[in-house]
């Protein structure tokens, strides 16, 4: 993660995600269910949640696997505060403010499962980060994480982003960010170079929900205004331009209303790997 990205997550972006954790969890609900189903089939006793955000995955694993010790890491103090509040009362769950790329295990905690729901695509040096995590892990540890496929397969982001005039895509598709792990072969190369083996990537498609409730369209506009590709642009607009853009966003959201919810398709990789030893 670049210094600018870190500052954003420790500031404005982190605050927005912390404030919107309920709608964000809702948007990822189908993916979270799939990840939890796969995790339930694994044998583990110590878990590290990389980029845990508001803590949903950590909380659910700690709640259902009471004999496992779960640690969630994130660089956003606001998200960690939310996660701690959500996990209060679970004695086998801890949240720490830390960067997984440089985190070091303490008190003998060596995870035998490393998991993440979309928290691994922001490493500035992904090979170095995954090599470091392997060194901090237990022998024969497993990793299981999700990451977005190409933006063209994710209209939740691509279509919303296209509403922003003069939007300029990153010149480097591998730059830290939501789509840095879109290329399956690149992901294989990163994990293999970092010492992980038995690497598998499986596509998973689901509908990300942006709006629901009594007024799903307005709910979606509020969510898109805080989270995602339009959020930063909206924050920089003057009042008149912002009002005009939100009208456009309202029409867009209305066009994706179906069966009482506003949603768009999303496509991800679910990635798994293991290590046989620790150097």
C-alpha positions, 0 to 999 in steps of 0.5 A: 500500500502506498503512503497516500493509500495508507493515509486515506485508509487511516483518514477519510476512506477508513471513516467512511467504511466504518460509518457504512459497515452495515451496508458494506456487509450487506453488499458482500453478503453472498460472498461472505456466506461462500467464504464462511462455508469454505472456512467451515470445511477446514481444520484450524486453531489459529486464524489471522484475518488480513485487512479485517475491516469492520470485522464481520469475517473474524466475528463469524469465525470466532463465534462458530469456531469457539475453540479457535483463536482469531486475530483481525488486523487492519490499518484503519483505526476507525474500522478497528474500533467498529470491529472491537465493538462488534466482537465484544464478548468473544473471548477468542477474538482480538483486533489489532491496528496493524499492517499485515505486511509487517505484522509479527506474531507474538506470544506464540501466535502462529496462524494456521489459517490466513483469511481475507475478504478483499483485504489483500489487494492493497500491498505495495509489495505483494510478494514480500507481504505474502512471503512475510506472512508465510514466515509468521505462520504455522507449518502447513498453514493455509490461506483463503481469500477473495479478490475482484476479477477485472473491472469489466466483470464488476459493473458495481464498480465499472458502471458507477465509475463511468458516471464520473466525468473525466474519470481516468483509469490507473495507468498500471492495472497492477497498482495497489487497489481493488483490482490489483489481483484481477489477473489470475496468473499474476496472483499465482505468480505472487503466491508461488514466488512468496513460497505458497503452493497448491494454489487454486483460483475459483471464479465466484459471481454474486449480486452486490446489494447497494440499496434495500429497505423502504426506499432502496433507490435513495439507500443506494444513492447514499451508499454510492456517495460514501463507498466506491468509485464515485465517492471521492469525486462527490466529496470534491464537488461543489453543492450545485454539481453534487446535486446534479450528479446525485440526480444522475446517480438516482436514475442509475440506481433506479435502473438497477432496482429489482425485487425490492433491492438495488444491485449489480453483478460482481465477479471475484476470485476465491483463492486458496493455497498452503505452505509446507514449511517455514524458513 
